[in-house]
Amino acid sequence: MTIEMTMPKMGESVMECTIISILKKVGERVEADDSVFEVATDKVDTEVPSPFAGVIQEIMVKEGDVVAIGSVVMRLATAATEMVSPQTTPTPQPDQEPVPAEMLELGAQLAAFVPNTVITHSNGNSARFYSPLVQTIAKAENISLAELETIAGSGAENRVTKKDILAYLENRNKPNEQPPTHHTTKTPHEILPMDRMRRVIAERMVASKRISAHVTSFVETDMTNVALWRNRQKADFKTQTGESITFTPILIEAVIKAIKDFPLINVSVENDTIVKKRDINVGLAVALPNGNLIVPVIHNADQYSLIGLTKKVNELANRARTNKLTADDLAGGTYTVSNIGAFGNIMGTPIIVQPQVAIMAFGVIQKKPVVIETPQGDAFGVRQLMYISHSYDHRVVDGALGGLFVKRVSDYLEGFDLERKLF
């Protein structure tokens, strides 16, 4: 019998993907769970496995195609006995109710800047499909519906893809003038094209600055107790859990506690409304080997112990650096942290990951001479200090909330219990 393979879901907000490479050929036999495509979304690059065992009869896509989730991409000849169990067999997706359209990033990366519903038509009576990303770019660049209708599409059913609209904008914004006829002297510069992830990061960072009114507050924090506790415990921690404990999970733990104290920092903005999030999903900016950033998310972070946070931080960081993250790993963040101290940075002004309203950066921990207040009077001493930077969206987060929140994180770190037990 012939079975159709559809492009599976890759996260609740992912509506299409780009075929990077086709890993199998027509006539080749595949087993269930064999990878057949490598695809890219706005969130992550990943391999797509076949849900069936059989012989490939037809491949309906080619490299570079933009494919809608749920569309048929391959047909296989397979015996009924070779099909995987119904519980694990993906089915074509029916018309869905509107779903959240978060596309993060900073790093990573990256979050998105589109309305929170999937829109099948542009503003008007057009029957042509425009993805939320294309509509967002069109809105940002003041492209009317009539103008959008004139853009030739290279996607399925002649849909306009991100590549199409960006190419159109490049030509649209060029001055209408003839190139100079004289020869110019070549300069000894090296031209380095942006890779796909860097282009996505660039678009999202610019869009975030355009959307949010960024303000940054700073606090200097005494990390002496945290540093002493970690130095005492890290050997036993490694022996008992098999994990290396860094400062990052301790910092995240303090952020989680402060979010519980100030829940209005754990929100997003949708048009003229503020959406207060029930879950605390902490995004963690991770530097990749190629220099790009990506932001995997610890979902329900407040449900983890310090040991659990350590394991989750290490797991996500390792999978990020080996390109093993899934789209769901990057979705749903409600607040983001970045440990810039790992690069020796003192402080920074991080850019908010949309549609979140705040992000925190932790600087390097340095030993400094300070004045210490004692019952006997002031004295000089050496303490381990760190700057915390807190960028927040001044549209909805006032200076009082933004400042009090970062100070509360600092208070939790300075009050860390030196006698705290691991278990």
C-alpha positions as CSV (number, residue, x, y, z in Angstrom):
1,M,0.0,0.0,0.0
2,T,1.0,3.6,-0.5
3,I,1.4,5.9,2.6
4,E,1.7,9.7,2.5
5,M,4.2,11.3,4.9
6,T,3.3,14.8,6.0
7,M,5.5,17.4,7.5
8,P,5.1,17.0,11.3
9,K,4.5,19.7,13.9
10,M,7.7,21.3,15.2
11,G,6.4,23.3,18.0
12,E,3.1,25.0,18.6
13,S,4.0,28.2,16.9
14,V,5.9,26.8,13.9
15,M,3.7,26.9,10.7
16,E,6.3,26.3,8.0
17,C,9.9,25.2,7.5
18,T,12.6,25.3,4.8
19,I,14.0,22.1,3.4
20,I,17.8,22.3,3.9
21,S,18.7,18.9,2.5
22,I,17.0,15.6,1.4
23,L,18.7,12.7,3.0
24,K,17.1,9.8,1.0
25,K,16.4,9.1,-2.7
26,V,13.4,7.8,-4.6
27,G,13.6,4.0,-4.6
28,E,15.6,3.8,-1.4
29,R,14.2,1.8,1.5
30,V,13.8,3.5,4.9
31,E,13.0,2.2,8.3
32,A,10.6,3.9,10.8
33,D,12.5,6.8,12.5
34,D,15.1,7.0,9.8
35,S,15.9,10.7,9.1
36,V,14.7,11.7,5.6
37,F,14.9,15.5,5.6
38,E,16.9,18.2,7.3
39,V,14.8,21.3,7.8
40,A,15.1,24.8,9.2
41,T,12.5,26.8,11.0
42,D,12.8,30.3,12.5
43,K,13.6,28.5,15.8
44,V,15.9,25.6,15.1
45,D,17.5,23.3,12.5
46,T,16.5,19.7,12.9
47,E,16.1,16.3,11.1
48,V,12.7,14.9,10.2
49,P,12.3,11.1,10.6
50,S,10.0,8.9,8.5
51,P,7.0,7.6,10.6
52,F,6.9,4.5,8.4
53,A,9.1,1.7,7.1
54,G,9.0,1.2,3.3
55,V,10.4,2.2,-0.1
56,I,10.3,5.8,-1.2
57,Q,8.0,6.2,-4.2
58,E,8.0,10.0,-4.6
59,I,9.5,13.0,-2.9
60,M,7.3,16.1,-3.5
61,V,9.7,18.7,-2.2
62,K,13.1,19.9,-3.2
63,E,15.9,21.6,-1.3
64,G,15.2,25.2,-0.6
65,D,11.4,24.8,-0.6
66,V,9.3,26.4,2.1
67,V,6.9,23.8,3.3
68,A,3.7,24.2,5.4
69,I,3.3,22.0,8.4
70,G,0.9,19.2,7.6
71,S,1.5,19.2,3.9
72,V,2.4,16.0,2.1
73,V,6.2,15.7,1.4
74,M,6.8,12.1,0.5
75,R,5.0,8.9,-0.5
76,L,6.2,5.4,0.5
77,A,5.2,1.9,-0.6
78,T,4.8,-0.1,2.6
79,A,3.1,-3.2,3.9
80,A,0.4,-2.6,6.5
81,T,2.5,-4.7,9.0
82,E,5.4,-2.3,8.6
83,M,3.5,0.8,9.8
84,V,4.4,2.1,13.2
85,S,1.7,1.9,15.9
86,P,-1.2,4.4,15.7
87,Q,0.0,6.1,18.9
88,T,3.2,7.1,17.3
89,T,2.1,7.7,13.7
90,P,1.6,11.4,13.0
91,T,-1.5,12.3,11.1
92,P,-2.1,15.3,8.8
93,Q,-3.1,18.3,10.9
94,P,-6.7,19.5,10.3
95,D,-7.6,23.1,10.3
96,Q,-6.5,24.3,13.7
97,E,-7.8,26.9,16.1
98,P,-5.6,29.9,16.4
99,V,-2.4,29.1,18.3
100,P,0.2,31.4,20.0
101,A,2.7,32.7,17.4
102,E,5.8,33.2,19.7
103,M,9.0,33.1,17.7
104,L,11.9,33.8,20.1
105,E,15.3,34.5,20.2
106,L,18.0,36.2,21.1
107,G,20.1,34.2,20.8
108,A,18.6,33.7,20.1
109,Q,17.1,33.7,19.9
110,L,15.5,34.1,19.5
111,A,11.1,35.1,20.2
112,A,8.9,36.8,17.6
113,F,7.1,40.0,17.0
114,V,3.8,38.9,15.4
115,P,0.2,38.9,16.7
116,N,-0.7,35.9,18.9
117,T,-2.9,34.2,16.4
118,V,-2.3,32.5,13.0
119,I,-3.8,34.7,10.3
120,T,-4.8,33.0,7.0
121,H,-5.5,36.3,5.2
122,S,-3.9,39.7,5.1
123,N,-5.8,42.8,6.2
124,G,-8.4,42.9,3.5
125,N,-10.2,40.4,1.3
126,S,-7.2,38.7,-0.2
127,A,-7.5,34.9,-0.6
128,R,-3.7,34.6,-0.8
129,F,-2.0,33.2,2.3
130,Y,0.6,35.3,4.1
131,S,2.5,33.8,7.0
132,P,2.6,35.8,10.3
133,L,6.3,36.5,9.7
134,V,5.7,37.9,6.2
135,Q,2.8,40.1,7.6
136,T,5.0,41.4,10.4
137,I,7.8,42.4,7.9
138,A,5.2,44.0,5.6
139,K,3.7,46.0,8.5
140,A,7.2,47.1,9.7
141,E,8.2,48.2,6.2
142,N,4.8,49.9,5.4
143,I,4.0,47.6,2.6
144,S,0.3,47.8,1.8
145,L,-1.9,44.8,0.9
146,A,-2.0,46.0,-2.7
147,E,1.8,46.2,-2.9
148,L,2.1,42.8,-1.1
149,E,-0.1,41.2,-3.8
150,T,2.4,42.2,-6.5
151,I,5.3,40.3,-4.9
152,A,6.0,37.0,-6.7
153,G,6.0,34.1,-4.3
154,S,8.4,31.1,-4.4
155,G,6.7,29.1,-1.7
156,A,4.1,26.4,-2.0
157,E,1.1,27.6,-4.1
158,N,3.1,30.7,-4.9
159,R,3.1,31.9,-1.3
160,V,5.4,34.8,-0.4
161,T,8.2,33.6,1.8
162,K,10.5,35.6,4.0
163,K,13.2,35.4,1.4
164,D,10.8,36.7,-1.3
165,I,9.8,39.8,0.8
166,L,13.3,40.6,1.9
167,A,14.5,40.4,-1.7
168,Y,11.7,42.7,-2.8
169,L,12.6,45.2,0.0
170,E,16.3,45.1,-1.1
171,N,15.3,46.2,-4.6
172,R,12.6,48.5,-3.4
173,N,15.0,50.5,-1.2
174,K,17.7,50.8,-3.8
175,P,18.0,54.4,-5.2
176,N,16.9,54.6,-8.8
177,E,20.1,55.6,-10.4
178,Q,22.6,54.3,-12.9
179,P,25.8,52.7,-11.5
180,P,29.0,54.8,-11.9
181,T,30.9,54.2,-15.1
182,H,34.3,54.9,-13.6
183,H,36.5,52.2,-12.0
184,T,36.8,52.0,-8.3
185,T,39.9,50.8,-6.4
186,K,39.3,47.5,-4.7
187,T,39.7,47.6,-0.9
188,P,41.4,44.8,1.0
189,H,38.2,43.9,2.9
190,E,36.8,40.5,3.4
191,I,33.1,40.2,2.7
192,L,31.4,37.7,5.1
193,P,27.8,36.8,4.3
194,M,25.5,36.3,7.3
195,D,24.4,32.8,7.9
196,R,20.7,32.1,8.3
197,M,20.8,32.2,12.1
198,R,22.7,35.5,12.2
199,R,20.1,37.0,9.8
200,V,17.3,35.9,12.1
201,I,19.1,37.3,15.2
202,A,19.7,40.6,13.4
203,E,16.0,40.9,12.4
204,R,14.8,40.1,15.8
205,M,17.1,42.4,17.7
206,V,16.2,45.4,15.5
207,A,12.6,44.6,15.8
208,S,12.8,44.3,19.6
209,K,14.4,47.7,19.9
210,R,11.7,49.1,17.6
211,I,8.9,47.5,19.7
212,S,10.0,48.0,23.3
213,A,11.1,51.1,25.1
214,H,14.3,49.8,26.6
215,V,15.5,51.0,29.9
216,T,18.3,49.4,31.9
217,S,19.0,49.4,35.6
218,F,22.1,48.2,37.4
219,V,22.9,46.8,40.8
220,E,26.2,45.7,42.4
221,T,25.8,42.5,44.3
222,D,28.0,40.8,46.9
223,M,28.4,37.2,45.7
224,T,30.8,36.2,48.4
225,N,28.5,33.7,50.1
226,V,27.5,32.2,46.8
227,A,31.1,31.8,45.7
228,L,32.2,30.3,49.0
229,W,29.3,27.8,49.1
230,R,29.9,26.7,45.5
231,N,33.6,26.2,46.1
232,R,32.9,24.1,49.1
233,Q,30.2,22.0,47.4
234,K,31.2,21.6,43.8
235,A,33.4,18.4,44.4
236,D,30.6,16.7,46.4
237,F,28.0,17.9,43.9
238,K,29.9,16.3,41.0
239,T,30.4,13.1,42.9
240,Q,26.8,12.8,44.1
241,T,24.9,14.0,41.0
242,G,27.4,13.6,38.1
243,E,26.9,17.2,37.2
244,S,29.1,20.3,37.4
245,I,27.4,23.2,39.2
246,T,28.1,26.6,37.8
247,F,26.9,29.9,39.0
248,T,24.1,30.0,36.4
249,P,21.5,27.7,38.2
250,I,22.0,29.7,41.4
251,L,21.4,32.9,39.6
252,I,18.3,31.5,37.9
253,E,17.0,30.3,41.3
254,A,17.2,33.9,42.6
255,V,15.4,35.2,39.5
256,I,12.6,32.7,40.0
257,K,12.1,33.7,43.6
258,A,12.0,37.4,42.6
259,I,9.4,36.7,39.9
260,K,7.2,35.1,42.5
261,D,7.5,38.3,44.5
262,F,6.9,40.6,41.5
263,P,4.7,38.6,39.0
264,L,4.1,41.7,36.9
265,I,7.6,41.2,35.4
266,N,6.4,37.8,34.0
267,V,4.1,39.3,31.4
268,S,3.8,40.0,27.7
269,V,2.1,42.8,25.8
270,E,-0.6,42.1,23.2
271,N,-1.9,45.2,21.6
272,D,-3.3,47.3,24.4
273,T,-3.5,44.5,27.0
274,I,-1.0,43.0,29.4
275,V,-1.0,39.2,29.6
276,K,0.1,37.9,33.0
277,K,1.8,34.5,32.6
278,R,0.9,31.7,35.0
279,D,4.0,29.6,34.3
280,I,7.6,30.8,34.9
281,N,9.5,29.7,31.9
282,V,13.1,31.0,32.0
283,G,15.1,31.4,28.8
284,L,18.8,30.9,29.0
285,A,21.1,32.6,26.4
286,V,23.7,30.1,25.2
287,A,26.7,31.0,23.0
288,L,27.2,28.5,20.2
289,P,30.6,27.4,18.8
290,N,30.0,29.6,15.7
291,G,29.5,32.7,17.8
292,N,25.7,32.9,17.4
293,L,23.4,32.9,20.4
294,I,20.3,30.7,21.0
295,V,17.8,30.8,23.9
296,P,16.5,27.4,25.1
297,V,13.8,27.6,27.7
298,I,13.5,25.9,31.1
299,H,9.7,25.4,31.3
300,N,8.1,25.6,34.7
301,A,11.4,26.5,36.2
302,D,9.9,27.2,39.6
303,Q,9.2,23.5,39.9
304,Y,12.9,22.5,40.0
305,S,15.2,22.2,42.9
306,L,18.7,23.6,42.7
307,I,20.0,20.2,41.6
308,G,17.2,19.9,39.1
309,L,18.0,23.4,37.7
310,T,21.7,22.5,37.4
311,K,20.9,19.3,35.5
312,K,18.5,21.2,33.2
313,V,20.9,24.1,32.5
314,N,23.7,21.6,31.7
315,E,21.4,19.5,29.5
316,L,20.1,22.5,27.5
317,A,23.5,24.0,27.1
318,N,25.0,20.8,25.8
319,R,22.1,20.1,23.4
320,A,22.3,23.7,22.1
321,R,26.0,23.4,21.3
322,T,25.5,20.0,19.5
323,N,22.4,21.3,17.5
324,K,20.1,18.8,19.3
325,L,17.5,21.3,20.5
326,T,13.9,21.0,19.3
327,A,11.4,23.8,18.5
328,D,9.6,23.2,21.8
329,D,12.9,23.8,23.6
330,L,12.9,27.3,22.3
331,A,9.2,28.2,22.7
332,G,7.2,29.7,25.5
333,G,9.8,31.7,27.4
334,T,8.4,34.3,29.8
335,Y,11.7,35.8,31.2
336,T,15.3,35.5,30.0
337,V,18.7,35.6,31.6
338,S,22.2,35.9,30.2
339,N,25.4,35.1,32.0
340,I,27.7,37.6,30.3
341,G,30.3,37.1,33.1
342,A,31.3,33.9,31.3
343,F,33.0,36.2,28.7
344,G,34.7,38.4,31.3
345,N,32.1,41.2,30.9
346,I,31.4,43.5,33.8
347,M,27.9,44.6,32.7
348,G,25.8,45.0,29.6
349,T,22.5,46.3,28.3
350,P,20.8,43.2,27.0
351,I,18.0,43.4,24.4
352,I,14.6,42.0,25.4
353,V,13.4,38.8,23.8
354,Q,10.0,39.5,22.3
355,P,7.2,39.2,23.4
356,Q,8.7,39.3,26.9
357,V,9.1,42.5,28.8
358,A,12.4,42.1,30.6
359,I,15.8,40.4,30.5
360,M,18.7,40.2,33.0
361,A,22.4,39.9,32.5
362,F,24.9,38.8,35.1
363,G,28.5,40.2,34.9
364,V,31.8,38.7,36.0
365,I,32.4,38.1,39.7
366,Q,35.5,40.0,40.8
367,K,37.3,40.4,44.1
368,K,37.3,44.0,45.3
369,P,38.3,46.0,48.4
370,V,35.1,47.3,50.0
371,V,34.1,49.0,53.3
372,I,32.3,46.5,55.5
373,E,30.0,47.7,58.3
374,T,30.6,45.8,61.6
375,P,29.3,46.3,65.2
376,Q,32.7,47.6,66.0
377,G,32.6,50.1,63.1
378,D,33.6,50.3,59.5
379,A,36.4,48.1,58.2
380,F,38.1,47.3,54.9
381,G,37.7,43.8,53.5
382,V,37.8,41.8,50.2
383,R,34.5,40.7,48.8
384,Q,33.4,39.1,45.6
385,L,31.2,41.5,43.7
386,M,29.1,41.3,40.5
387,Y,27.0,43.7,38.5
388,I,23.5,42.8,37.5
389,S,22.0,44.5,34.5
390,H,18.2,44.6,34.1
391,S,16.7,45.8,30.8
392,Y,12.9,46.2,30.8
393,D,10.1,47.5,28.6
394,H,9.2,50.9,29.9
395,R,5.8,50.7,28.1
396,V,4.6,48.4,30.9
397,V,7.4,48.2,33.4
398,D,8.1,51.4,35.3
399,G,11.3,52.3,37.0
400,A,10.0,51.3,40.4
401,L,9.1,47.7,39.3
402,G,12.2,47.3,37.2
403,G,14.5,48.6,39.9
404,L,12.8,46.8,42.8
405,F,12.9,43.5,40.9
406,V,16.7,43.6,40.2
407,K,17.3,44.6,43.8
408,R,15.3,41.7,45.0
409,V,17.4,39.3,42.9
410,S,20.4,40.9,44.4
411,D,19.0,40.5,48.0
412,Y,18.4,36.8,47.4
413,L,22.0,36.3,46.2
414,E,23.5,38.3,49.0
415,G,21.5,36.4,51.6
416,F,22.5,33.0,50.2
417,D,22.8,30.5,53.1
418,L,26.4,29.3,53.6
419,E,25.2,26.3,55.5
420,R,22.7,25.2,52.8
421,K,22.7,21.4,52.3
422,L,22.6,19.8,48.9
423,F,20.0,17.2,49.8
